[in-house]
Amino acid sequence: NFPILTGPYLGQKPPDKTPEIFAPGIISLEGRYELNSEFSLEGDEFYFELSTTTSEEKKKGEYFYVIMVSKRINGLWTEPEMAPFSGEYATMDFCFSPDGKRMYFTSDRPNKFESEPKNNIWYVERKGTGWSEPVILDPPVYKPEVRQGQHSLAANGTLYFRSDDDLFYAKYIDGKFAEPVILPDTVNSSYPESKPYVAPDERFLLFVRYDMPISIDGGKGLYISFRTEEGSWTQAQNTHILGSLPKFSPDGKYFFFSKGGDIYWVDAIVIYDLKPKKLK
């Protein structure tokens, strides 16, 4: 009974400055938990995460996520199905590389470094119409002593990610990532930070700060820090958008985030307007 959907964004009417649930009754379904969505660069694939955790498992603090995908084939969007590299192990917090040829994600699947796997950063590469087998990121990004994940990549390949409770970045030089560097205290704080999104040109960084009792949607709201001409980061400010896992459409026109088990979208101007006047 999946509906006939044509056009960009699964045929949904674009929102204005008021956040709306994305594709209600199609992607965002009552009674289940969806989050962290992203379109492919060409706009013909829509990926999102789906929680398969039962209420009893949630009470125990256990969570399991899979990545789902809907594709536009011959002009029609397909019913979402599980990505081929997802399902056996938790697969979450995904993002595309700048060229769209890789997808990075967080997983606790078995790996070559650990006998008892923890959350690490993995990636798959495009292979025709499918994906390769997952590969774990090697050192120096991989660290045996910390949990890592929740990442985003700038257009130049720089990787921004969470390592334990702080945000780091690692530049991409000569085909590999350099030693990670912690972001300054204008971004990191005494509270845990997570779920970063960096603009392609690194002009701003969005993230979640758990500055109140932890909930599934974060703390008081998404925070944002802007990059100055000198390369420093401004003091992070609260966007007052209650949500998590910020993402943008490939054309930069729409802002997506997760809240209360649904995927929302809104005109991206609500984020761009937050830039301090002295930086405009």
C-alpha positions as a Markdown table, in Angstrom:
| # | Residue | x | y | z |
|---|---|---|---|---|
| 1 | Asn | 0.0 | 0.0 | 0.0 |
| 2 | Phe | 3.0 | 2.3 | -0.4 |
| 3 | Pro | 1.7 | 5.5 | -2.1 |
| 4 | Ile | 2.8 | 6.6 | -5.6 |
| 5 | Leu | 5.4 | 9.4 | -4.9 |
| 6 | Thr | 7.1 | 11.4 | -7.6 |
| 7 | Gly | 9.3 | 14.5 | -7.7 |
| 8 | Pro | 12.0 | 15.7 | -5.3 |
| 9 | Tyr | 11.9 | 15.1 | -1.5 |
| 10 | Leu | 9.5 | 12.1 | -2.0 |
| 11 | Gly | 7.0 | 14.5 | -3.5 |
| 12 | Gln | 6.5 | 16.4 | -0.3 |
| 13 | Lys | 5.6 | 20.1 | -0.2 |
| 14 | Pro | 8.6 | 22.1 | 1.1 |
| 15 | Pro | 8.1 | 23.8 | 4.5 |
| 16 | Asp | 8.4 | 27.4 | 5.4 |
| 17 | Lys | 10.0 | 28.7 | 8.6 |
| 18 | Thr | 7.8 | 26.6 | 10.8 |
| 19 | Pro | 9.2 | 23.0 | 11.3 |
| 20 | Glu | 7.0 | 20.2 | 9.9 |
| 21 | Ile | 7.1 | 16.4 | 10.2 |
| 22 | Phe | 8.7 | 15.1 | 7.0 |
| 23 | Ala | 6.5 | 12.7 | 4.9 |
| 24 | Pro | 4.0 | 12.0 | 7.7 |
| 25 | Gly | 2.4 | 8.6 | 7.3 |
| 26 | Ile | 5.0 | 7.6 | 4.7 |
| 27 | Ile | 8.4 | 7.9 | 6.4 |
| 28 | Ser | 7.4 | 9.3 | 9.8 |
| 29 | Leu | 5.0 | 6.7 | 11.1 |
| 30 | Glu | 3.0 | 6.8 | 14.3 |
| 31 | Gly | 4.2 | 4.1 | 16.8 |
| 32 | Arg | 7.8 | 3.8 | 15.6 |
| 33 | Tyr | 11.0 | 5.8 | 16.0 |
| 34 | Glu | 12.7 | 7.4 | 12.9 |
| 35 | Leu | 15.7 | 9.8 | 13.0 |
| 36 | Asn | 18.8 | 11.0 | 11.2 |
| 37 | Ser | 17.8 | 11.4 | 7.6 |
| 38 | Glu | 19.9 | 12.4 | 4.6 |
| 39 | Phe | 19.4 | 12.6 | 0.8 |
| 40 | Ser | 22.1 | 11.5 | -1.6 |
| 41 | Leu | 23.9 | 14.2 | -3.5 |
| 42 | Glu | 21.7 | 13.5 | -6.6 |
| 43 | Gly | 18.6 | 13.6 | -4.5 |
| 44 | Asp | 17.4 | 10.2 | -5.8 |
| 45 | Glu | 18.0 | 8.3 | -2.5 |
| 46 | Phe | 16.6 | 9.0 | 0.9 |
| 47 | Tyr | 18.3 | 7.3 | 3.9 |
| 48 | Phe | 17.1 | 7.4 | 7.5 |
| 49 | Glu | 17.5 | 5.4 | 10.7 |
| 50 | Leu | 14.8 | 3.3 | 12.3 |
| 51 | Ser | 14.8 | 2.0 | 15.9 |
| 52 | Thr | 13.8 | -1.6 | 16.2 |
| 53 | Thr | 14.1 | -1.5 | 20.0 |
| 54 | Thr | 11.2 | -2.7 | 22.1 |
| 55 | Ser | 9.8 | -0.7 | 25.0 |
| 56 | Glu | 11.3 | -3.3 | 27.4 |
| 57 | Glu | 14.7 | -2.9 | 25.9 |
| 58 | Lys | 14.5 | 0.9 | 26.1 |
| 59 | Lys | 13.7 | 0.6 | 29.8 |
| 60 | Lys | 17.0 | -1.3 | 30.2 |
| 61 | Gly | 18.9 | 1.4 | 28.3 |
| 62 | Glu | 19.3 | -0.8 | 25.2 |
| 63 | Tyr | 18.9 | 0.5 | 21.7 |
| 64 | Phe | 19.3 | -1.0 | 18.2 |
| 65 | Tyr | 19.1 | 1.0 | 15.0 |
| 66 | Val | 19.1 | 0.1 | 11.3 |
| 67 | Ile | 19.5 | 2.3 | 8.2 |
| 68 | Met | 16.6 | 2.4 | 5.7 |
| 69 | Val | 16.6 | 3.7 | 2.2 |
| 70 | Ser | 14.0 | 4.8 | -0.4 |
| 71 | Lys | 15.1 | 5.2 | -4.0 |
| 72 | Arg | 13.6 | 7.1 | -6.9 |
| 73 | Ile | 13.6 | 4.7 | -9.8 |
| 74 | Asn | 12.0 | 5.6 | -13.2 |
| 75 | Gly | 10.6 | 8.7 | -11.4 |
| 76 | Leu | 8.9 | 6.8 | -8.6 |
| 77 | Trp | 10.0 | 6.5 | -5.0 |
| 78 | Thr | 10.3 | 3.0 | -3.7 |
| 79 | Glu | 9.0 | 1.7 | -0.3 |
| 80 | Pro | 11.9 | 2.0 | 2.2 |
| 81 | Glu | 13.9 | -1.1 | 2.8 |
| 82 | Met | 16.9 | -1.9 | 5.0 |
| 83 | Ala | 20.4 | -1.0 | 3.6 |
| 84 | Pro | 22.4 | -4.2 | 2.8 |
| 85 | Phe | 25.1 | -3.4 | 5.4 |
| 86 | Ser | 22.6 | -2.9 | 8.2 |
| 87 | Gly | 20.6 | -5.2 | 10.3 |
| 88 | Glu | 22.9 | -7.8 | 11.9 |
| 89 | Tyr | 24.7 | -5.2 | 14.0 |
| 90 | Ala | 23.5 | -1.8 | 15.2 |
| 91 | Thr | 24.1 | 0.8 | 12.4 |
| 92 | Met | 23.5 | 4.5 | 13.1 |
| 93 | Asp | 24.7 | 8.1 | 13.0 |
| 94 | Phe | 25.4 | 7.9 | 9.2 |
| 95 | Cys | 26.6 | 10.6 | 6.8 |
| 96 | Phe | 27.8 | 10.9 | 3.3 |
| 97 | Ser | 31.3 | 11.8 | 2.2 |
| 98 | Pro | 31.6 | 15.1 | 0.2 |
| 99 | Asp | 31.6 | 13.2 | -3.2 |
| 100 | Gly | 28.8 | 10.9 | -2.1 |
| 101 | Lys | 30.9 | 7.8 | -2.8 |
| 102 | Arg | 31.2 | 6.8 | 0.9 |
| 103 | Met | 28.8 | 6.5 | 3.8 |
| 104 | Tyr | 30.3 | 6.7 | 7.3 |
| 105 | Phe | 28.4 | 5.3 | 10.2 |
| 106 | Thr | 28.7 | 4.3 | 13.9 |
| 107 | Ser | 28.6 | 0.6 | 14.8 |
| 108 | Asp | 29.7 | -1.8 | 17.6 |
| 109 | Arg | 30.2 | -4.7 | 15.1 |
| 110 | Pro | 33.2 | -7.0 | 15.5 |
| 111 | Asn | 36.4 | -5.5 | 14.2 |
| 112 | Lys | 40.1 | -6.2 | 13.8 |
| 113 | Phe | 41.1 | -4.1 | 16.8 |
| 114 | Glu | 38.9 | -5.3 | 19.7 |
| 115 | Ser | 37.8 | -8.6 | 21.3 |
| 116 | Glu | 34.8 | -6.8 | 22.9 |
| 117 | Pro | 33.6 | -4.2 | 20.3 |
| 118 | Lys | 32.5 | -0.7 | 21.3 |
| 119 | Asn | 31.1 | 2.1 | 19.1 |
| 120 | Asn | 33.5 | 3.0 | 16.3 |
| 121 | Ile | 33.4 | 4.8 | 13.0 |
| 122 | Trp | 33.0 | 2.6 | 9.9 |
| 123 | Tyr | 32.4 | 3.3 | 6.2 |
| 124 | Val | 31.1 | 1.6 | 3.1 |
| 125 | Glu | 31.9 | 2.6 | -0.5 |
| 126 | Arg | 29.7 | 2.7 | -3.6 |
| 127 | Lys | 29.8 | -0.4 | -5.7 |
| 128 | Gly | 27.6 | 0.0 | -8.7 |
| 129 | Thr | 24.1 | 0.3 | -7.4 |
| 130 | Gly | 25.1 | -1.1 | -4.0 |
| 131 | Trp | 27.7 | -0.8 | -1.2 |
| 132 | Ser | 30.9 | -2.6 | -0.2 |
| 133 | Glu | 31.5 | -4.5 | 3.0 |
| 134 | Pro | 31.9 | -2.2 | 6.0 |
| 135 | Val | 35.4 | -1.0 | 6.9 |
| 136 | Ile | 36.5 | 0.4 | 10.3 |
| 137 | Leu | 38.4 | 3.6 | 10.3 |
| 138 | Asp | 42.1 | 3.0 | 11.1 |
| 139 | Pro | 44.2 | 5.0 | 13.5 |
| 140 | Pro | 44.8 | 7.8 | 14.2 |
| 141 | Val | 41.1 | 8.4 | 14.2 |
| 142 | Tyr | 40.5 | 5.0 | 15.8 |
| 143 | Lys | 41.4 | 5.1 | 19.5 |
| 144 | Pro | 41.2 | 1.8 | 21.6 |
| 145 | Glu | 40.3 | 3.6 | 24.8 |
| 146 | Val | 37.3 | 5.7 | 23.7 |
| 147 | Arg | 33.9 | 5.4 | 22.0 |
| 148 | Gln | 33.6 | 7.3 | 18.8 |
| 149 | Gly | 30.9 | 8.2 | 16.3 |
| 150 | Gln | 28.2 | 10.8 | 15.4 |
| 151 | His | 30.2 | 12.5 | 12.6 |
| 152 | Ser | 30.0 | 14.9 | 9.7 |
| 153 | Leu | 32.4 | 15.8 | 6.8 |
| 154 | Ala | 33.2 | 19.1 | 5.3 |
| 155 | Ala | 33.7 | 19.5 | 1.6 |
| 156 | Asn | 37.5 | 19.4 | 2.0 |
| 157 | Gly | 37.2 | 16.0 | 3.7 |
| 158 | Thr | 37.7 | 17.1 | 7.3 |
| 159 | Leu | 35.9 | 14.8 | 9.7 |
| 160 | Tyr | 34.1 | 16.2 | 12.7 |
| 161 | Phe | 33.0 | 13.6 | 15.3 |
| 162 | Arg | 32.3 | 12.8 | 18.9 |
| 163 | Ser | 34.9 | 11.0 | 21.0 |
| 164 | Asp | 33.5 | 10.2 | 24.3 |
| 165 | Asp | 31.9 | 13.5 | 25.5 |
| 166 | Asp | 33.8 | 16.0 | 23.3 |
| 167 | Leu | 33.9 | 17.1 | 19.7 |
| 168 | Phe | 37.0 | 16.6 | 17.6 |
| 169 | Tyr | 38.1 | 17.1 | 14.0 |
| 170 | Ala | 40.6 | 15.3 | 11.8 |
| 171 | Lys | 41.8 | 16.8 | 8.5 |
| 172 | Tyr | 42.0 | 14.6 | 5.4 |
| 173 | Ile | 45.5 | 14.9 | 3.9 |
| 174 | Asp | 47.0 | 12.8 | 1.1 |
| 175 | Gly | 44.1 | 10.3 | 1.2 |
| 176 | Lys | 44.0 | 9.7 | 5.0 |
| 177 | Phe | 42.9 | 11.3 | 8.2 |
| 178 | Ala | 45.4 | 13.2 | 10.3 |
| 179 | Glu | 45.7 | 13.0 | 14.1 |
| 180 | Pro | 42.3 | 14.3 | 15.6 |
| 181 | Val | 42.3 | 17.6 | 17.3 |
| 182 | Ile | 39.8 | 18.6 | 20.0 |
| 183 | Leu | 37.6 | 21.6 | 19.3 |
| 184 | Pro | 38.1 | 24.7 | 21.5 |
| 185 | Asp | 36.1 | 25.5 | 24.6 |
| 186 | Thr | 33.9 | 27.9 | 22.6 |
| 187 | Val | 32.4 | 24.6 | 21.3 |
| 188 | Asn | 33.1 | 22.0 | 23.9 |
| 189 | Ser | 32.0 | 22.6 | 27.5 |
| 190 | Ser | 31.7 | 20.9 | 30.8 |
| 191 | Tyr | 28.6 | 19.2 | 29.5 |
| 192 | Pro | 28.7 | 16.3 | 26.9 |
| 193 | Glu | 28.6 | 17.4 | 23.3 |
| 194 | Ser | 27.5 | 15.1 | 20.4 |
| 195 | Lys | 25.9 | 14.7 | 17.0 |
| 196 | Pro | 27.7 | 17.4 | 15.1 |
| 197 | Tyr | 26.9 | 18.7 | 11.6 |
| 198 | Val | 29.5 | 20.9 | 9.8 |
| 199 | Ala | 28.6 | 23.1 | 6.9 |
| 200 | Pro | 30.4 | 22.0 | 3.7 |
| 201 | Asp | 32.5 | 25.2 | 3.7 |
| 202 | Glu | 33.0 | 24.9 | 7.5 |
| 203 | Arg | 31.3 | 28.2 | 8.1 |
| 204 | Phe | 29.2 | 26.8 | 11.0 |
| 205 | Leu | 29.0 | 23.8 | 13.2 |
| 206 | Leu | 25.7 | 22.5 | 14.7 |
| 207 | Phe | 25.6 | 20.0 | 17.6 |
| 208 | Val | 23.7 | 18.7 | 20.6 |
| 209 | Arg | 24.8 | 19.8 | 24.1 |
| 210 | Tyr | 23.4 | 17.7 | 27.0 |
| 211 | Asp | 23.0 | 20.6 | 29.4 |
| 212 | Met | 20.0 | 19.3 | 31.2 |
| 213 | Pro | 18.9 | 15.8 | 32.3 |
| 214 | Ile | 19.6 | 13.6 | 29.3 |
| 215 | Ser | 16.7 | 12.8 | 27.0 |
| 216 | Ile | 16.6 | 11.1 | 23.6 |
| 217 | Asp | 16.4 | 14.5 | 21.9 |
| 218 | Gly | 19.3 | 16.1 | 23.7 |
| 219 | Gly | 19.4 | 19.0 | 26.1 |
| 220 | Lys | 17.9 | 22.4 | 25.9 |
| 221 | Gly | 18.3 | 22.5 | 22.1 |
| 222 | Leu | 20.7 | 22.4 | 19.2 |
| 223 | Tyr | 23.8 | 24.7 | 19.6 |
| 224 | Ile | 25.6 | 26.5 | 16.8 |
| 225 | Ser | 29.1 | 28.0 | 16.5 |
| 226 | Phe | 30.3 | 30.0 | 13.5 |
| 227 | Arg | 33.8 | 30.1 | 11.9 |
| 228 | Thr | 35.5 | 33.5 | 11.8 |
| 229 | Glu | 37.7 | 34.8 | 9.0 |
| 230 | Glu | 40.7 | 34.1 | 11.3 |
| 231 | Gly | 39.6 | 30.4 | 11.5 |
| 232 | Ser | 38.5 | 30.5 | 15.2 |
| 233 | Trp | 35.1 | 29.3 | 16.4 |
| 234 | Thr | 32.6 | 31.7 | 18.0 |
| 235 | Gln | 31.0 | 31.0 | 21.4 |
| 236 | Ala | 28.3 | 28.4 | 20.8 |
| 237 | Gln | 24.8 | 29.7 | 21.1 |
| 238 | Asn | 21.5 | 27.9 | 21.6 |
| 239 | Thr | 19.4 | 27.8 | 18.5 |
| 240 | His | 16.3 | 27.0 | 20.6 |
| 241 | Ile | 15.4 | 24.3 | 18.2 |
| 242 | Leu | 14.6 | 21.3 | 20.3 |
| 243 | Gly | 15.9 | 18.3 | 18.4 |
| 244 | Ser | 18.9 | 16.2 | 17.5 |
| 245 | Leu | 20.9 | 14.9 | 14.5 |
| 246 | Pro | 21.0 | 18.1 | 12.3 |
| 247 | Lys | 21.3 | 17.6 | 8.6 |
| 248 | Phe | 20.7 | 19.7 | 5.4 |
| 249 | Ser | 19.4 | 18.9 | 2.0 |
| 250 | Pro | 22.1 | 18.6 | -0.7 |
| 251 | Asp | 21.1 | 22.0 | -2.1 |
| 252 | Gly | 21.2 | 23.6 | 1.3 |
| 253 | Lys | 17.6 | 24.9 | 1.1 |
| 254 | Tyr | 16.1 | 22.7 | 3.9 |
| 255 | Phe | 17.2 | 21.8 | 7.4 |
| 256 | Phe | 16.3 | 18.4 | 8.8 |
| 257 | Phe | 16.4 | 17.2 | 12.4 |
| 258 | Ser | 15.0 | 14.5 | 14.7 |
| 259 | Lys | 12.6 | 15.1 | 17.5 |
| 260 | Gly | 10.3 | 12.8 | 19.6 |
| 261 | Gly | 10.7 | 9.9 | 17.2 |
| 262 | Asp | 9.9 | 11.8 | 14.0 |
| 263 | Ile | 11.9 | 13.5 | 11.3 |
| 264 | Tyr | 11.3 | 17.2 | 10.8 |
| 265 | Trp | 12.3 | 19.7 | 8.2 |
| 266 | Val | 12.2 | 23.5 | 7.9 |
| 267 | Asp | 13.4 | 26.3 | 5.6 |
| 268 | Ala | 17.2 | 26.5 | 6.2 |
| 269 | Ile | 17.0 | 30.3 | 6.5 |
| 270 | Val | 16.1 | 29.7 | 10.2 |
| 271 | Ile | 19.7 | 28.5 | 10.7 |
| 272 | Tyr | 21.5 | 31.0 | 8.3 |
| 273 | Asp | 19.8 | 33.9 | 10.1 |
| 274 | Leu | 21.5 | 33.0 | 13.3 |
| 275 | Lys | 24.9 | 34.2 | 12.0 |
| 276 | Pro | 26.1 | 37.2 | 14.1 |
| 277 | Lys | 25.9 | 40.5 | 12.2 |
| 278 | Lys | 29.6 | 41.1 | 12.6 |
| 279 | Leu | 30.3 | 38.0 | 10.6 |
| 280 | Lys | 27.8 | 38.7 | 7.8 |
